[in-house]
Amino acid sequence: MAQRQENQVPSKTQRYDRLISEIGLVLEGEPHRVARMATIACLLHEAFADRIWTGFYLVDETKKDQLVVGPYQGSLGCLRIDFSRGVCGAAATRGQTIIVENVHDFPGHIACDSRSVSEIVVPVWDPSGRLIAVLDIDSDKPAQFDREDQQALERLVKNIFAKA
């Protein structure tokens, strides 16, 4: 007699693995950077219910110390962010992913959306190693991002943007 298998909810890592694979398939052959960012923002935002903002801030080509809003999903985002301000600016300046459990505890946090409580920001590099953007994801719940999110999102942006 066959045992009944219970419907198992996939782990966060499994969800990311499937999502990264899906994004890779959808974007296969698409060279336009903004089209890739828009697709990633849409699919990432839809994949997780606890996200209130998912998108990219692009390094401004004319003001290299500023980020300008790029493709995103969610409520209104800040239009520009100096590298010296907020979680996005800090991630761009440091060149490292930053996870913030409670943005109200982060010095210089910019409240683009007052509902934001936790945030992860991942630098995005082009094939030559030049910073081109940051991927920013916000949640209205505390401590929604962890090492699993960091590893998956860093892998995603590397697969899509850092490979020639």
VMD Tcl script that draws the C-alpha trace (Angstrom):
set ca {
  {0.00 0.00 0.00}
  {1.48 3.33 -1.06}
  {2.00 5.89 1.63}
  {0.26 9.17 1.18}
  {2.72 12.02 0.75}
  {1.84 15.16 2.59}
  {1.84 18.42 0.68}
  {5.07 19.97 1.77}
  {5.59 23.69 1.60}
  {8.88 24.34 -0.18}
  {11.63 25.90 1.91}
  {12.74 29.45 1.20}
  {15.89 28.11 -0.47}
  {13.81 25.81 -2.69}
  {11.53 28.72 -3.62}
  {14.56 30.84 -4.53}
  {16.11 27.99 -6.54}
  {12.94 27.62 -8.61}
  {12.57 31.37 -8.97}
  {16.18 31.89 -10.08}
  {15.75 29.11 -12.64}
  {12.50 30.66 -13.90}
  {14.06 34.12 -14.15}
  {17.00 32.66 -16.07}
  {14.66 31.01 -18.55}
  {12.48 34.09 -19.01}
  {15.51 36.35 -19.54}
  {17.48 33.98 -21.77}
  {18.77 36.04 -24.69}
  {17.46 39.35 -23.36}
  {20.34 41.86 -23.50}
  {18.56 44.97 -22.24}
  {19.52 45.68 -18.64}
  {16.33 47.57 -17.73}
  {14.13 44.81 -19.18}
  {16.02 42.28 -17.05}
  {15.65 44.43 -13.93}
  {11.92 44.95 -14.53}
  {11.36 41.22 -14.93}
  {13.37 40.38 -11.82}
  {11.54 43.00 -9.73}
  {8.17 41.67 -10.86}
  {8.90 37.99 -10.29}
  {10.68 38.52 -6.96}
  {7.88 40.72 -5.67}
  {5.18 38.24 -6.65}
  {7.05 35.25 -5.18}
  {7.00 36.44 -1.56}
  {3.88 37.83 0.12}
  {5.71 39.84 2.79}
  {7.37 42.30 0.38}
  {6.10 45.87 0.09}
  {8.81 47.13 -2.28}
  {11.09 45.22 -4.63}
  {13.27 46.93 -7.15}
  {16.45 48.49 -8.36}
  {18.20 51.78 -7.81}
  {20.61 52.49 -10.67}
  {23.93 54.27 -10.35}
  {23.29 57.60 -12.08}
  {25.59 57.89 -15.10}
  {25.92 61.66 -14.68}
  {26.16 61.77 -10.86}
  {28.23 58.73 -9.89}
  {27.58 59.28 -6.15}
  {23.80 58.98 -6.54}
  {21.31 56.20 -7.12}
  {18.21 56.87 -9.19}
  {15.06 54.78 -9.00}
  {14.83 52.03 -11.60}
  {12.32 49.27 -12.28}
  {10.34 48.29 -9.20}
  {7.12 46.84 -7.82}
  {5.31 48.28 -4.81}
  {4.56 51.69 -3.42}
  {6.27 54.90 -4.48}
  {10.04 54.73 -4.07}
  {12.54 57.49 -3.42}
  {13.55 59.06 -6.73}
  {17.20 59.64 -5.81}
  {19.44 58.42 -3.01}
  {22.93 59.78 -2.29}
  {25.57 57.15 -1.59}
  {25.94 58.82 1.82}
  {22.33 58.11 2.86}
  {20.20 55.15 3.85}
  {20.61 51.42 3.49}
  {20.84 51.63 -0.32}
  {23.56 54.26 -0.16}
  {25.49 52.26 2.43}
  {25.32 49.07 0.35}
  {26.50 50.99 -2.74}
  {29.35 52.65 -0.83}
  {30.50 49.47 0.93}
  {29.92 47.21 -2.07}
  {28.31 44.67 0.26}
  {24.86 43.28 0.91}
  {23.22 44.83 3.94}
  {20.42 43.20 5.91}
  {18.51 45.38 8.37}
  {16.10 43.71 10.81}
  {14.54 47.02 11.85}
  {15.18 50.05 9.65}
  {14.31 52.40 12.52}
  {17.56 51.26 14.16}
  {19.66 52.01 11.05}
  {21.40 55.41 11.25}
  {20.36 57.60 8.35}
  {17.54 55.35 7.16}
  {15.41 57.02 4.49}
  {11.68 56.43 4.94}
  {10.50 56.27 1.34}
  {7.54 54.23 2.61}
  {6.65 54.62 6.28}
  {5.45 50.99 6.39}
  {8.97 49.66 5.80}
  {10.39 47.79 8.79}
  {13.06 45.41 7.44}
  {15.21 45.61 4.34}
  {17.86 43.86 2.30}
  {20.00 45.66 -0.28}
  {22.28 43.77 -2.69}
  {24.90 45.49 -4.89}
  {24.67 44.67 -8.61}
  {27.90 44.49 -10.63}
  {28.43 44.36 -14.37}
  {30.87 41.87 -15.98}
  {33.78 44.31 -15.58}
  {33.14 44.60 -11.82}
  {31.59 48.07 -11.99}
  {28.69 48.82 -9.63}
  {25.62 49.47 -11.79}
  {22.76 49.27 -9.28}
  {21.47 47.92 -6.01}
  {18.58 45.51 -5.58}
  {16.41 46.74 -2.70}
  {13.65 44.72 -1.03}
  {11.53 46.01 1.87}
  {9.06 44.31 4.17}
  {6.52 45.72 6.61}
  {7.52 43.04 9.13}
  {10.70 42.96 11.24}
  {13.58 40.57 10.52}
  {12.21 39.20 7.24}
  {15.60 38.77 5.58}
  {18.47 36.47 6.49}
  {21.55 34.72 5.13}
  {19.36 32.51 2.87}
  {17.93 35.61 1.19}
  {21.39 37.13 0.90}
  {22.94 34.07 -0.73}
  {20.06 33.58 -3.16}
  {19.80 37.24 -4.17}
  {23.56 37.59 -4.60}
  {23.54 34.47 -6.79}
  {20.62 35.84 -8.81}
  {22.20 39.21 -9.58}
  {25.55 37.59 -10.34}
  {23.93 35.10 -12.74}
  {22.00 37.84 -14.55}
  {24.33 40.85 -14.54}
  {27.95 39.89 -13.74}
  {28.42 37.30 -16.45}
  {29.57 38.47 -19.86}
}
mol new
graphics top color blue
foreach p $ca { graphics top sphere $p radius 0.5 }
foreach p [lrange $ca 0 end-1] q [lrange $ca 1 end] { graphics top cylinder $p $q radius 0.2 }
display resetview
